[in-house]
Each structure stands twice: as structure tokens, then as C-alpha cells.
Amino acid sequence: MDIYLTKDEMIEVILETLRKNNLKDAYVLLVISRGIGDLGLDSRKCEKPSVIVIAQGWGAMYGNLYEAGITGVSVSVRRNAPDFLSPNIKSLNYLNNILAKIEANEKGGDEAIFLDQNGFVCEGSADNIFVVKNDKVYTPLTISNLKGITKSTVVEVLVQMGYEIIEANLGLFDLYTADEIFVTGTLVERLIGDGKPGPLTRKLARGFKEVTENNGTPIYS
């Protein structure tokens, strides 16, 4: 898509939305579609992309479970294969994620753990997964999951803290035997451990909070 706004102009549109709604701590959802067209599937019929900014105040996604930890369960629903519909694409097609979340709910879990068609761990229904083992941090290969913005920031924080980040194929055994597990996502905001958050997870949460509070574009001058 040929988006008609520059990066700086897009930032200003987002800031204007926050200001008009008198928001400071908020969840911002930026939606860009191909624009107005007909009922067919030919994207060339859409002359100009539509830009929609949704902003609203948002509390912690998992409530008091940030201190107690969440229950993650593996599900039979497999993550979309990269050669079918790439998980790297940030789209509004959440059917795969919703089906996994429904199964997790039925099993009594707080979050679903996706596997790919080969049985390797991908991600949660709405978050990226990290595994801590012997002071090393592992995360699934990005070909099978969304390249999350929060994930990228967390990786930067971990590197600054001196930790080695290893992208690798992970199985359920790696989750069962991990020292800690945490997940990251825009709505998740903070980091969640396996059972109660472990020492690295707590340390990383403090580092991540510091970064998000002291970096970025000011909303109000």
C-alpha cells in the first residue's frame, strides 16, 4: 500500500487523537486499510488507503495476575503456517488467534500457547514468548510469530542488561523445564513469569518500565 502520510505526519495524527481524547496512558490501535472499493477482491479498485486511529484508556490486561503469574496451556489449534498466511503480518484476521483463545478458556488457562505445524512453540494468542534457562533467554524463530514492537524493546533491554538472546526452535519440553517463562505484548505491557514471576522477569519488568516512561514522543508540550 502507498500510504499517503509520512512517518512524521502519522505520528502527529496519533498525537492529535490522544490530545483530543485527553489521554496520556492509553492503548493506541492504528488501522490502515486499502480504502473504499467494491465487493470484489481486486485491491486495485481501492484508490486511497484509509487511516483509522483508535485510542482509549486501558488497564492491565491480566489484572492482579502480573504478580501471581498466569496459566498458559498448549492448544490443538496450530499457528498459521508462513506459506499459508504469514504470522509476521499484523492484520485484523484474528480467527486463528480467537480459536486458540477459546480452547485455552475451555481448558481453564489464561493464555494459549501456539505450536506450528511441526510442533515447535510459536507464540501466545496475543503475545510473544520468552524462555529463561541457565541465565540465557530463548525465543522462537520470528518466521513463526509476529515481530512484536514490545518484543523488540524487551530484547534491547535484555541486551543492555548483559543477557544473550537466542532465537531457536523450542518444544513443549523446553517450556516444562524452563527456569522462567514470560510473555510480551502491547496490551500485556508487563512481563509474566511461569507460576510467580522469577528474578529475571521482575528485573526486566523494571527495566522495561523505565524505558517506556522515559522514551518516545511527548504527547503534551
N, C-alpha and C positions, 0 to 999 in steps of 0.2 A: 504493500500500500504506500502511496505517496502522500504522507501526512503533511498538510499544508502549514503546520506550525513548526517553528524552530524549537530546539530544546529550551532555550530561554523563554520563549513565548508560552510553551507548555507549562513550565514552572510557574509563570505568572498567572496562568489560568487556574492552576491548582491553588495557589496562594489566595487568589481572589475569592474562590469558592469557600475557603476556610474563613477568610475575613468576613464575608457576607453572612456566614452562619455563626460568627463569633466563636470559633473553635480554635483550641490550641492543642490539646491532646485528643487526637481523633484518628479514626481509620479512614483512609482515602482509597477509593477504588476508581481507577482510571480505565474507562472502557472506550475502545476505538473500534468502530465497525466500518465496513466498506461503504456504508451510507445508504441512501434511498435508492431502491431499484425495483425490479418486478419480482414475481414469484418464481422465476427461474433460478438456475444455479450459476449462470454466467456472470462472474464478478465484473466483467467489463461494462455491464449495464449500470453499475453504480458510479456516478460521475465524481462524487466528492465524499471522502470519509466523514463520518460523524464522530465527534469527540464529546464524551459524557464524563463528567466528574461527579462522583458521589462521595460525600463526606459526612460522617456522623461520629458522635462520641461513642467510645467502645470500651467496656471494661475488660478485665482479664477473661480470656476465653474459657479457661478451666477453673475459674473461681479459686477456692482455697486449696485446690489440688497442686498448686505450684510449690507448696511446702510439703504436702503429703506424698506427691508423686501420682502419676496416672497409670492406669492399667491398659497396656497395649496387647492386642490379640491378633494373631495371624488370621487371614481370611482366605476363603477359596477363590474369591474374585481376583483375577490376575490383572496386573497393570497393563495398560495398552502397550503393545509391542512397538518399538521405534519405527518399524517398517509398515505399521498399520496407521497409527496416529501418534506421532512422537510426543512422549511425556514432556519434552523440552518446551512444547508450545503452551504458552499461557493463554488459554481460551476460556470461553464460557460453557464449553461442553464438559460438564461435571458428572455426567451419568455414571461413568466408571467409578468415580470417587464416591458418589452417593450410594451406589450398590454396595461398595466395600464398607461404608459407614453404617448402613442398615444392618449388615451382617455382624459388624462389631457390636452394635447396640443389642442385637439378639443374643449375643454371647456374653453380654454383661461387661463389655470393655468400654473404655473411654475413647480409644482411638484404634483404628485399623492399621495393620502392618501389611503393606502390599508386597507380594512376590512377583517376579516376572515370569515369563513362560518357561524359563529354565530353572525356576525355584530359588533364584537369588533375591535377596532383600532389595526393594526399591526405595520406598518412602511410606509415609503415612497418608491418610486420605486428604490431608491438608497441610502437611509439614514434611520437612526433611529430617532424616535420621542420622545420628552420630553415635558411634560406639567407642567407649574408652576401655582399653585393655593394656595393662603394664605401662601406664603413662604415655601411651600412644593413642591418637584419635583416628578412628577409621570412619569412612562414609562411603556409601555405594557409588559406583561409577555414574557420572552425570548423564550418560546416554539413556538411563532408565528412569530418570526423575526430573522434576522441574529444577532449573537452576535458580533457586530462590534468592531474592535480594538479601533477606535476613541471614540466610546460609552464608552468602559471600562475606557479609560483615563479620559474622561469627568466626569464619576461617581467618580473616585478617586479625581479629583479636587473639585467637589462639596462637597464631604465628608470632605476634608481638609478645605473647606470654612464654614463648620458647617451646611450644609443642609441635611435634611433627604431625602433619595431616596426611593420611594415606587413603587414596581412592582405590577401592578394591571390591571384588565380588564377595559379598557376605551372605552367609546362610543363616538359618534359624539357630544353628548351634553356636554361631558367633554371638547372637543375642543372648542365648541362655547362659553363656559362660562369661559375659562381659562384666567388667568392674562397675561400669556405669553406662547408662543409655540416656541421651537427651534428644529432644526434637526442637526444631526451629521453624518459625513461620511468621508472617506479618501479623496475623491475628493471634497466634500463640504468644508472640512478643518475647516471653521469657523462656528459659530452658528447663526441661523437665527430666528428672532422673528416673532410674529404674527402682521402684519402691520409693524410698525417700531420696531426694536429690543428694548426690555424693559430693565430695570435696571439690573436684574439678568443676562440676556443674555449678555449684554455688559460686566459686571463684569466677568462672566465666560469666555468670549472670551479672555479677557486679561490674565486670569489665565491659560487658555489652551495654549495660545501663548507662555507664559513664560515656561511652561513645555516642549513643543515641541522644543523650541530653546535651552534649557539647559540640555536636557536629551537625551540619546541614544548613539550609537556607532559612533565615529568620522569617516568621510569618508576619509579625508586627514590628515596625521600626520603633 
